[in-house]
């Protein structure tokens, strides 16, 4: 293998890890946002129905 092949392998490996980590963070944050929004909607629905804490 020539010297250039190792450079390409290094670039693909490094950027593959970086892009993979970014996608993982994006998916993780998306899940957390969906969970938070669902909890807030459930809390607001309970308060509208009079089941929530008295304010």
LUMTILO-810906 format. One record per residue (C-alpha): residue in three letters; y, x, z. Coordinates in pm, whole numbers. Each point is the difference from the previous one (the first is absolute). Layout:
<pts>
@code: Ala; north: Y; east: X; up: Z
...
</pts>
This chain:
<pts>
@code: Unk; north: 0; east: 0; up: 0
@code: Unk; north: 343; east: 124; up: -86
@code: Unk; north: 285; east: 37; up: 244
@code: Unk; north: 171; east: -308; up: -139
@code: Unk; north: -295; east: -221; up: 86
@code: Unk; north: 32; east: 83; up: 368
@code: Unk; north: 368; east: -94; up: -14
@code: Unk; north: -83; east: -340; up: -144
@code: Unk; north: -275; east: -55; up: 257
@code: Unk; north: 245; east: 86; up: 278
@code: Unk; north: 266; east: -234; up: -137
@code: Unk; north: -241; east: -290; up: -42
@code: Unk; north: -146; east: 56; up: 347
@code: Unk; north: 338; east: 29; up: 175
@code: Unk; north: 165; east: -294; up: -175
@code: Unk; north: -317; east: -208; up: 33
@code: Unk; north: 13; east: 43; up: 376
@code: Unk; north: 375; east: -70; up: 12
@code: Unk; north: -25; east: -316; up: -213
@code: Unk; north: -309; east: -116; up: 190
@code: Unk; north: 182; east: 40; up: 332
@code: Unk; north: 300; east: -192; up: -134
@code: Unk; north: -216; east: -287; up: -124
@code: Unk; north: -183; east: -9; up: 334
@code: Unk; north: 332; east: -23; up: 188
@code: Unk; north: 122; east: -275; up: -234
@code: Unk; north: -316; east: -209; up: 49
@code: Unk; north: 10; east: 55; up: 376
@code: Unk; north: 364; east: -112; up: 23
@code: Unk; north: -68; east: -302; up: -224
@code: Unk; north: -280; east: -113; up: 233
@code: Unk; north: 220; east: 47; up: 305
@code: Unk; north: 287; east: -198; up: -155
@code: Unk; north: -231; east: -287; up: -97
@code: Unk; north: -143; east: -11; up: 352
@code: Unk; north: 348; east: 3; up: 157
@code: Unk; north: 127; east: -275; up: -231
@code: Unk; north: -306; east: -218; up: 70
@code: Unk; north: 44; east: 44; up: 377
@code: Unk; north: 369; east: -89; up: -24
@code: Unk; north: -71; east: -307; up: -213
@code: Unk; north: -265; east: -117; up: 248
@code: Unk; north: 237; east: 54; up: 293
@code: Unk; north: 281; east: -191; up: -174
@code: Unk; north: -238; east: -286; up: -89
@code: Unk; north: -116; east: -20; up: 363
@code: Unk; north: 359; east: -11; up: 121
@code: Unk; north: 86; east: -278; up: -246
@code: Unk; north: -293; east: -204; up: 126
@code: Unk; north: 118; east: 37; up: 360
@code: Unk; north: -289; east: 220; up: 106
@code: Unk; north: 208; east: 310; up: 48
@code: Unk; north: 183; east: 121; up: 310
@code: Unk; north: 292; east: -210; up: 117
@code: Unk; north: 326; east: 169; up: -89
</pts>
